[in-house]
């Protein structure tokens, strides 16, 4: 009787361990889908050649917005953004470089609080510049759309950039 109970506990422990592993795996998949790019593909740059999204920060947002639009409105939206892609990409790269500088300062020994404060201030300024530019480009592009297309954009889920359809 005692041996039967121990065998049952062994199976129960194994099942619980497998369940935990499955939950961790599924949780990782969910987190990756929520935080990452939908398909991991390269975006087209403004010159039509392939360019990785990591080299064009912020442009993925506009691509996702354009995907939510009806085909007839997508060209109008993309044309309004096209002239600003290079400036937006440069501002995004400057913001990313400032973030990397903050990471580098944090790792530096001995730690220098003044250097960190300066790096954080630079990161805030570059982030503000990038987002002000991105929002201006977005507002100009949206202003050229029909009421129906603007309604479709309003239905895009902004957090995680998933369409709520």
C-alpha positions as CSV (number, residue, x, y, z in Angstrom):
1,X,0.0,0.0,0.0
2,X,2.8,2.4,0.8
3,X,4.6,1.6,-2.4
4,X,1.5,2.2,-4.5
5,X,1.1,5.6,-2.8
6,X,4.8,6.5,-3.6
7,X,4.4,5.5,-7.2
8,X,1.3,7.7,-7.5
9,X,3.2,10.7,-6.0
10,X,6.0,10.1,-8.5
11,X,3.6,10.3,-11.4
12,X,1.8,13.3,-10.0
13,X,5.2,15.1,-9.5
14,X,6.1,14.3,-13.1
15,X,2.8,15.5,-14.4
16,X,3.1,18.7,-12.4
17,X,6.6,19.3,-13.8
18,X,5.5,18.7,-17.4
19,X,2.5,21.1,-16.8
20,X,4.9,23.8,-15.4
21,X,7.3,23.4,-18.4
22,X,4.4,23.7,-20.8
23,X,3.1,26.8,-19.1
24,X,6.5,28.5,-19.2
25,X,6.9,27.6,-22.9
26,X,3.4,29.0,-23.8
27,X,4.1,32.1,-21.6
28,X,7.3,32.7,-23.5
29,X,5.5,32.4,-26.8
30,X,2.9,34.9,-25.7
31,X,5.4,37.4,-24.4
32,X,7.5,37.1,-27.6
33,X,4.4,37.7,-29.8
34,X,3.3,40.6,-27.7
35,X,6.7,42.3,-27.5
36,X,8.2,41.4,-30.9
37,X,7.5,42.1,-34.5
38,X,4.6,40.1,-36.0
39,X,6.6,38.3,-38.6
40,X,10.2,39.2,-38.1
41,X,10.6,40.2,-41.8
42,X,12.6,43.0,-43.1
43,X,10.8,46.3,-43.9
44,X,11.3,48.0,-47.2
45,X,13.2,51.2,-46.9
46,X,12.2,54.4,-48.6
47,X,14.3,53.6,-51.7
48,X,12.6,50.2,-52.2
49,X,15.6,48.2,-51.1
50,X,15.4,45.9,-48.1
51,X,16.3,47.5,-44.8
52,X,16.0,45.9,-41.4
53,X,13.5,47.4,-39.0
54,X,16.3,47.8,-36.4
55,X,17.9,50.3,-38.7
56,X,14.7,52.3,-39.1
57,X,13.2,52.8,-35.6
58,X,9.6,54.0,-35.7
59,X,8.9,53.0,-39.3
60,X,7.4,49.7,-38.2
61,X,4.7,51.6,-36.5
62,X,3.7,53.3,-39.7
63,X,3.8,50.0,-41.6
64,X,1.3,48.5,-39.1
65,X,-0.9,51.6,-39.3
66,X,-0.9,51.3,-43.1
67,X,-1.8,47.6,-42.9
68,X,-5.0,48.6,-41.1
69,X,-6.1,50.9,-43.9
70,X,-8.2,50.1,-46.9
71,X,-6.0,49.6,-50.0
72,X,-7.3,52.9,-51.6
73,X,-6.1,54.9,-48.6
74,X,-2.8,53.1,-47.9
75,X,-1.0,54.7,-50.8
76,X,-2.1,58.2,-49.6
77,X,-0.9,57.4,-46.1
78,X,2.4,56.0,-47.2
79,X,3.1,58.9,-49.6
80,X,2.6,61.3,-46.8
81,X,5.2,59.5,-44.7
82,X,7.7,58.8,-47.5
83,X,9.4,62.2,-47.5
84,X,10.1,62.1,-43.8
85,X,11.4,58.5,-43.5
86,X,15.1,59.4,-43.5
87,X,14.8,62.2,-40.9
88,X,12.6,59.9,-38.7
89,X,15.1,57.0,-39.0
90,X,18.0,59.3,-38.1
91,X,16.2,60.6,-35.0
92,X,15.2,57.0,-34.1
93,X,18.8,55.9,-34.4
94,X,20.0,58.8,-32.3
95,X,17.5,57.8,-29.6
96,X,18.7,54.2,-29.7
97,X,22.3,55.3,-29.5
98,X,21.5,57.4,-26.4
99,X,19.8,54.4,-24.8
100,X,23.0,52.4,-25.5
101,X,25.1,55.2,-23.9
102,X,22.9,54.9,-20.7
103,X,23.5,51.2,-20.6
104,X,27.2,51.7,-21.0
105,X,27.4,54.3,-18.2
106,X,25.4,52.0,-15.9
107,X,28.0,49.2,-16.5
108,X,31.0,51.5,-16.0
109,X,33.1,51.0,-12.9
110,X,33.5,53.0,-10.9
111,X,29.9,54.1,-11.1
112,X,29.6,57.8,-12.0
113,X,26.2,59.3,-11.0
114,X,26.9,62.6,-12.8
115,X,27.7,60.7,-16.0
116,X,24.4,58.7,-15.7
117,X,22.4,61.9,-15.1
118,X,23.9,63.4,-18.2
119,X,23.3,60.3,-20.3
120,X,19.7,60.1,-19.1
121,X,19.1,63.8,-19.9
122,X,20.5,63.2,-23.4
123,X,18.3,60.1,-23.8
124,X,15.2,62.1,-22.8
125,X,16.0,64.9,-25.2
126,X,16.6,62.5,-28.1
127,X,13.5,60.5,-27.2
128,X,11.4,63.7,-27.1
129,X,12.8,64.8,-30.5
130,X,12.0,61.4,-32.0
131,X,8.5,61.2,-30.7
132,X,7.6,64.8,-31.5
133,X,8.8,64.2,-35.1
134,X,7.0,60.8,-35.3
135,X,3.8,62.3,-34.0
136,X,4.0,65.2,-36.4
137,X,4.5,62.9,-39.4
138,X,1.6,60.7,-38.2
139,X,-0.7,63.7,-37.8
140,X,0.2,65.0,-41.3
141,X,-0.5,61.6,-42.8
142,X,-3.7,61.0,-40.9
143,X,-5.0,64.5,-41.9
144,X,-5.0,63.4,-45.5
145,X,-7.2,60.3,-44.9
146,X,-11.0,60.0,-45.3
147,X,-13.2,59.7,-42.2
148,X,-13.6,56.0,-42.9
149,X,-9.9,55.4,-43.0
150,X,-9.4,57.5,-39.8
151,X,-12.0,55.4,-38.1
152,X,-10.1,52.2,-39.1
153,X,-6.9,53.7,-37.6
154,X,-8.8,54.5,-34.4
155,X,-9.6,50.8,-34.1
156,X,-5.9,49.7,-34.1
157,X,-4.8,48.5,-30.7
158,X,-1.9,50.7,-29.8
159,X,-0.4,48.6,-27.1
160,X,1.5,45.8,-28.8
161,X,0.2,47.2,-32.1
162,X,-2.3,44.4,-32.7
163,X,-5.4,45.0,-34.8
164,X,-8.5,44.4,-32.7
165,X,-10.5,43.0,-35.5
